Amino acid sequence: MKHLSEYRNLEATKHYLNLISKKATQTWNIMEICGGQTHSLVRNGIIDLLPEKVRMIHGPGCPVCVTPLSLIDKAIRLMEQGVIVCSFGDMIRVPGSKKSLLQAKADGGDLRILYSPLQAVKIAKENPNKEVVFFAVGFETTAPANALSVLHAEKEGVTNYSILVSHVLVPPAMEAILDDEFCNIDAFLGAGHVCAIMGYEEYMPLSEKYRIPIVITGFEPLDLVQGIYMAVCQLEEGKREVKNQYSRVVKQEGNIAAKEVIQKVFKVGDREWRGIGEIPNSGYQITEAYKHYDAEHKFGVDNIKVPESSVCIAGEILKGIKKPNQCPAFGKECIPANPLGAPMVSSEGACAAYYHFSNTELV
């Protein structure tokens, strides 16, 4: 595939790393929003190749990592009530307050691992005497497919289907980070897959309000070093704008059809982020017109609240205050086979990236 070979080109990547080194005259802290960006930066050794003046801060860019304990416990409660719970594979080992979805399955719960929420609608149609719930986790990226599953269920007359919503939105999280008293972020790398759906118009007021550069990037090595270079250029030249490195995929207005589907089924509301707390207007909730497809409402589990672990420092990691290897439990009590927090088990988690790919010594 031409695009893969182009954006994994070693010489081109080295060229931009050299340009970054020449351009950076002072220390800049740049936060990449997406866990996919974090994994690429660490896996490809870019973190170690950047000049000391350019420090990458890992943000809350993994929807699995920021799904609160209470929502996992709600999914487990549904399984214990005989509901068929369907989920993407990246959620099944994330620990709740007492156990994970996979452990709940081992205890007799009915858990189905799927590639699409439309498969869950099909399961509901084939099992009319069972309730089926899809665990709808993700940023704006997966929201269209989850919304479409609701519309498809309505069209097919499937009444035993609902979704447990855990959709979080990126711009409000960025604003919460910038408002934090410990924030030291000078620029952001925006998540390309989110912007492929939503566009980047909503980032412009954020950039203007906080006077901070935001560069939308892809996930390949060349995408990231180009994006970092674009951010450093703005910082060095005193500019504070939204730029789009990922122009081969992202358009300013985003995907209009996908956004229309989202707006039909979901509305914006407050959402709890694991390790961070509640962020106003930072997530999707099901609209009144489709309330009968809201699993929390349908099964009365919306009152489950769970305190965060006192050992896991995922919140500080997700806000970019600390690195994964600064956690006392990292690589010891907390490993992928026995994770204390979601960032260690998720395929996009910063802790998992450091554990698998970083040369940084364990603390």
C-alpha positions as CSV (number, residue, x, y, z in Angstrom):
1,M,0.0,0.0,0.0
2,K,1.5,3.2,-1.2
3,H,0.3,5.4,1.7
4,L,1.8,3.0,4.3
5,S,5.3,2.9,2.7
6,E,5.2,6.7,2.2
7,Y,4.4,7.5,5.7
8,R,6.8,5.0,7.2
9,N,9.7,6.2,5.1
10,L,12.8,6.3,7.4
11,E,14.7,8.9,5.5
12,A,11.8,11.3,5.4
13,T,11.1,10.8,9.1
14,K,14.8,11.5,9.9
15,H,14.6,14.6,7.7
16,Y,11.7,16.0,9.9
17,L,13.4,15.0,13.1
18,N,16.4,17.0,11.9
19,L,14.2,20.0,11.1
20,I,12.6,19.8,14.6
21,S,16.1,19.8,16.2
22,K,17.1,22.9,14.2
23,K,13.8,24.8,14.8
24,A,13.4,24.2,18.6
25,T,15.3,26.9,20.5
26,Q,13.5,26.4,23.8
27,T,11.6,23.7,25.7
28,W,8.1,22.9,24.4
29,N,5.6,20.5,25.9
30,I,3.3,19.0,23.2
31,M,0.5,16.6,24.2
32,E,-0.7,14.0,21.7
33,I,-4.4,13.4,22.4
34,C,-4.9,9.9,21.0
35,G,-3.5,6.6,22.5
36,G,-2.9,5.5,18.9
37,Q,-0.5,8.4,18.5
38,T,1.2,7.5,21.8
39,H,1.7,3.9,20.8
40,S,3.2,5.0,17.4
41,L,5.5,7.5,19.1
42,V,6.8,4.9,21.6
43,R,6.8,1.8,19.3
44,N,8.7,3.6,16.6
45,G,11.2,5.1,19.0
46,I,10.3,8.7,18.1
47,I,10.1,9.6,21.8
48,D,13.8,8.8,22.1
49,L,14.8,10.5,18.8
50,L,13.2,13.9,19.5
51,P,15.5,16.6,20.8
52,E,15.5,17.2,24.5
53,K,13.7,20.6,24.0
54,V,10.6,18.8,22.6
55,R,8.8,16.9,25.3
56,M,5.8,14.7,24.4
57,I,3.1,14.6,27.0
58,H,0.6,11.7,26.8
59,G,-3.0,12.7,27.0
60,P,-6.3,11.0,27.8
61,G,-6.7,9.7,24.3
62,C,-8.0,6.3,24.9
63,P,-11.8,5.9,25.3
64,V,-11.3,2.5,27.0
65,C,-8.9,4.1,29.5
66,V,-11.3,6.8,30.5
67,T,-14.4,4.6,30.8
68,P,-15.3,4.8,34.5
69,L,-15.4,1.9,36.8
70,S,-19.1,2.4,37.3
71,L,-19.9,1.7,33.7
72,I,-18.0,-1.5,33.7
73,D,-19.8,-2.5,36.9
74,K,-23.1,-1.6,35.2
75,A,-22.3,-4.0,32.3
76,I,-21.4,-6.7,34.7
77,R,-24.7,-6.1,36.6
78,L,-26.6,-6.6,33.4
79,M,-24.8,-9.9,32.7
80,E,-25.7,-11.0,36.2
81,Q,-29.3,-10.3,35.4
82,G,-29.2,-12.6,32.4
83,V,-28.7,-9.9,29.7
84,I,-26.5,-10.8,26.7
85,V,-23.8,-8.1,26.8
86,C,-21.9,-7.4,23.6
87,S,-18.6,-5.5,23.4
88,F,-15.6,-4.8,21.3
89,G,-12.6,-6.9,22.4
90,D,-10.6,-4.1,23.9
91,M,-13.1,-3.7,26.8
92,I,-13.3,-7.2,28.1
93,R,-10.2,-7.3,30.4
94,V,-10.5,-3.7,31.7
95,P,-11.0,-4.1,35.5
96,G,-14.2,-2.8,37.1
97,S,-14.4,-2.3,40.9
98,K,-14.2,-6.1,41.6
99,K,-13.8,-7.9,38.2
100,S,-13.7,-7.5,34.5
101,L,-16.3,-8.4,31.9
102,L,-14.1,-11.5,31.0
103,Q,-14.2,-12.6,34.6
104,A,-17.9,-12.0,34.8
105,K,-18.2,-14.3,31.7
106,A,-16.2,-16.9,33.5
107,D,-18.7,-16.7,36.4
108,G,-21.5,-17.6,34.0
109,G,-22.4,-14.3,32.3
110,D,-23.2,-14.2,28.6
111,L,-20.6,-11.9,26.9
112,R,-20.2,-11.7,23.1
113,I,-17.1,-10.2,21.5
114,L,-18.1,-8.4,18.3
115,Y,-16.6,-6.4,15.5
116,S,-19.7,-4.2,14.9
117,P,-22.8,-3.1,16.9
118,L,-24.9,-4.2,14.0
119,Q,-24.0,-7.8,14.9
120,A,-25.5,-7.2,18.3
121,V,-28.8,-6.1,16.7
122,K,-28.7,-9.4,14.7
123,I,-28.2,-11.3,17.9
124,A,-31.2,-9.5,19.5
125,K,-33.3,-10.3,16.5
126,E,-32.3,-14.0,16.7
127,N,-33.0,-14.2,20.4
128,P,-36.4,-12.3,20.9
129,N,-36.8,-13.7,24.4
130,K,-33.4,-12.3,25.6
131,E,-32.4,-8.7,26.2
132,V,-29.2,-7.7,24.3
133,V,-27.0,-4.7,25.2
134,F,-24.1,-3.4,23.3
135,F,-21.4,-1.6,25.3
136,A,-21.0,1.5,23.2
137,V,-17.6,2.8,24.1
138,G,-15.5,5.3,22.2
139,F,-14.7,8.9,21.1
140,E,-16.7,10.5,18.3
141,T,-15.1,8.0,16.0
142,T,-17.3,5.0,16.9
143,A,-20.5,7.1,17.6
144,P,-21.9,6.9,14.0
145,A,-21.8,3.0,14.0
146,N,-23.4,2.9,17.5
147,A,-26.1,5.4,16.5
148,L,-26.8,3.4,13.3
149,S,-27.3,0.3,15.3
150,V,-30.1,2.0,17.2
151,L,-31.7,3.3,13.9
152,H,-31.3,-0.2,12.4
153,A,-33.0,-1.8,15.5
154,E,-35.9,0.7,15.2
155,K,-36.3,-0.1,11.5
156,E,-36.3,-3.8,12.1
157,G,-38.7,-3.5,15.0
158,V,-36.2,-5.0,17.4
159,T,-37.3,-4.0,20.9
160,N,-35.0,-6.2,23.0
161,Y,-31.9,-4.3,22.0
162,S,-30.3,-1.3,23.8
163,I,-26.9,0.3,24.2
164,L,-24.8,1.2,27.3
165,V,-23.4,4.5,26.3
166,S,-19.9,5.6,27.2
167,H,-19.0,8.0,24.5
168,V,-16.6,10.8,25.3
169,L,-15.8,14.0,23.4
170,V,-12.3,15.3,22.8
171,P,-12.5,19.1,22.8
172,P,-14.1,19.4,26.3
173,A,-11.3,17.1,27.6
174,M,-8.7,19.3,26.1
175,E,-10.3,22.3,27.7
176,A,-10.4,20.6,31.1
177,I,-6.7,19.8,30.8
178,L,-5.9,23.4,29.9
179,D,-7.9,24.6,32.9
180,D,-6.0,22.4,35.3
181,E,-3.7,24.3,37.6
182,F,-0.9,21.9,36.9
183,C,-1.2,22.2,33.1
184,N,2.1,22.9,31.2
185,I,0.9,22.1,27.7
186,D,2.2,24.4,24.9
187,A,0.6,22.6,21.9
188,F,-1.7,19.7,21.0
189,L,-1.5,17.0,18.3
190,G,-5.2,16.4,17.5
191,A,-6.5,12.9,16.8
192,G,-6.9,12.3,13.1
193,H,-9.6,9.6,13.3
194,V,-11.8,11.8,15.5
195,C,-11.4,14.7,13.1
196,A,-12.2,12.4,10.1
197,I,-15.7,12.2,11.6
198,M,-16.1,15.6,13.3
199,G,-13.8,17.9,11.3
200,Y,-11.7,20.4,13.1
201,E,-13.9,23.5,13.2
202,E,-14.7,23.0,16.9
203,Y,-11.0,23.2,17.7
204,M,-10.7,26.7,16.4
205,P,-12.4,28.5,19.3
206,L,-10.3,26.4,21.7
207,S,-7.1,27.4,20.0
208,E,-8.1,31.0,20.0
209,K,-9.3,31.1,23.6
210,Y,-6.2,29.5,25.1
211,R,-3.7,30.8,22.5
212,I,-2.4,27.3,21.8
213,P,-1.5,25.5,18.5
214,I,-3.4,22.4,17.6
215,V,-2.2,20.2,14.7
216,I,-4.4,17.4,13.5
217,T,-2.2,14.4,12.6
218,G,-2.3,10.8,11.5
219,F,-0.7,7.8,13.2
220,E,2.3,6.8,11.1
221,P,5.8,7.9,12.0
222,L,6.0,10.6,9.3
223,D,2.5,11.9,10.2
224,L,3.7,12.4,13.8
225,V,7.0,14.0,13.1
226,Q,5.5,16.3,10.5
227,G,2.8,17.3,13.0
228,I,5.4,17.9,15.8
229,Y,7.4,20.1,13.4
230,M,4.3,22.1,12.4
231,A,3.5,22.6,16.1
232,V,7.1,23.6,16.9
233,C,7.2,26.1,14.0
234,Q,4.0,27.8,15.3
235,L,5.4,28.0,18.9
236,E,8.8,29.4,17.7
237,E,7.1,31.9,15.4
238,G,4.5,33.0,18.0
239,K,1.5,31.6,16.1
240,R,-1.4,29.9,17.7
241,E,-3.7,28.2,15.0
242,V,-5.3,25.0,14.1
243,K,-3.4,23.2,11.3
244,N,-4.2,19.9,9.5
245,Q,-1.3,17.6,8.8
246,Y,-3.7,14.7,8.0
247,S,-5.3,16.4,5.0
248,R,-5.4,13.1,3.0
249,V,-8.2,11.9,5.4
250,V,-9.5,14.9,7.4
251,K,-11.6,17.8,6.0
252,Q,-12.4,20.9,7.9
253,E,-16.1,20.1,8.0
254,G,-15.7,16.4,8.7
255,N,-18.1,13.7,7.6
256,I,-21.5,15.5,7.2
257,A,-23.5,12.3,6.9
258,A,-21.9,10.7,10.0
259,K,-22.5,13.8,12.0
260,E,-26.2,13.8,11.1
261,V,-26.6,10.2,12.3
262,I,-24.9,11.1,15.6
263,Q,-27.1,14.2,16.1
264,K,-30.2,12.1,15.5
265,V,-29.6,9.6,18.2
266,F,-27.3,11.4,20.6
267,K,-27.2,14.7,22.5
268,V,-24.3,16.3,24.3
269,G,-24.2,16.0,28.1
270,D,-22.0,15.7,31.1
271,R,-19.8,12.6,31.3
272,E,-17.5,11.1,33.9
273,W,-14.0,10.3,32.9
274,R,-12.0,7.6,34.7
275,G,-9.3,9.1,36.8
276,I,-10.4,12.7,35.9
277,G,-13.9,13.1,37.1
278,E,-17.0,14.6,35.6
279,I,-16.4,17.0,32.7
280,P,-19.3,19.2,31.6
281,N,-20.7,18.6,28.1
282,S,-18.0,16.0,27.4
283,G,-20.0,13.0,26.3
284,Y,-23.0,11.7,24.3
285,Q,-26.3,10.7,25.9
286,I,-29.3,9.2,24.1
287,T,-31.9,11.7,23.0
288,E,-35.5,11.4,24.5
289,A,-36.8,10.1,21.2
290,Y,-34.6,7.0,21.5
291,K,-34.6,6.7,25.3
292,H,-36.1,3.2,25.1
293,Y,-32.7,2.1,23.6
294,D,-30.8,3.5,26.6
295,A,-29.7,0.4,28.7
296,E,-29.0,2.5,31.8
297,H,-32.6,3.8,31.8
298,K,-34.1,0.5,30.6
299,F,-32.6,-1.6,33.4
300,G,-32.4,1.0,36.1
301,V,-28.6,0.7,36.6
302,D,-27.9,4.5,36.3
303,N,-27.4,4.9,40.1
304,I,-24.3,2.6,40.3
305,K,-21.4,4.7,41.6
306,V,-17.9,3.3,42.3
307,P,-14.8,5.1,43.8
308,E,-11.6,5.0,41.9
309,S,-8.6,2.8,43.0
310,S,-6.3,4.5,45.5
311,V,-3.3,2.7,44.0
312,C,-3.6,3.4,40.3
313,I,-2.5,6.9,39.1
314,A,-4.3,6.6,35.8
315,G,-5.8,10.1,36.3
316,E,-2.5,11.8,36.5
317,I,-1.2,9.9,33.5
318,L,-4.3,10.7,31.5
319,K,-4.0,14.4,32.3
320,G,-0.3,14.3,31.3
321,I,0.9,15.2,34.8
322,K,2.9,12.0,35.1
323,K,4.5,9.4,32.8
324,P,3.5,5.7,33.2
325,N,6.9,4.7,34.5
326,Q,6.5,7.2,37.4
327,C,3.8,5.0,38.9
328,P,5.2,2.8,41.8
329,A,3.0,-0.1,40.6
330,F,4.1,0.1,36.9
331,G,5.7,-3.2,35.8
332,K,5.3,-4.6,39.3
333,E,1.8,-5.0,40.7
334,C,0.4,-3.6,37.4
335,I,1.2,-5.5,34.2
336,P,-0.9,-6.3,31.2
337,A,-1.8,-9.8,32.6
338,N,-2.9,-8.2,35.9
339,P,-3.7,-4.6,35.2
340,L,-4.7,-2.2,38.0
341,G,-6.0,0.4,35.5
342,A,-7.3,0.6,32.0
343,P,-4.2,2.3,30.5
344,M,-2.3,-0.9,31.1
345,V,-4.8,-3.3,29.5
346,S,-6.1,-1.2,26.6
347,S,-4.5,-1.6,23.2
348,E,-4.1,2.2,23.1
349,G,-3.2,2.8,26.7
350,A,-0.1,4.8,27.6
351,C,1.0,2.3,30.3
352,A,0.7,-0.6,27.9
353,A,2.8,1.3,25.3
354,Y,5.5,2.0,27.8
355,Y,5.4,-1.6,29.1
356,H,5.7,-3.2,25.6
357,F,7.8,-0.7,23.7
358,S,9.7,1.8,25.8
359,N,13.4,1.4,26.7
360,T,12.7,3.5,29.8
361,E,13.8,1.7,33.0
362,L,11.1,0.7,35.4
363,V,10.9,2.7,38.6
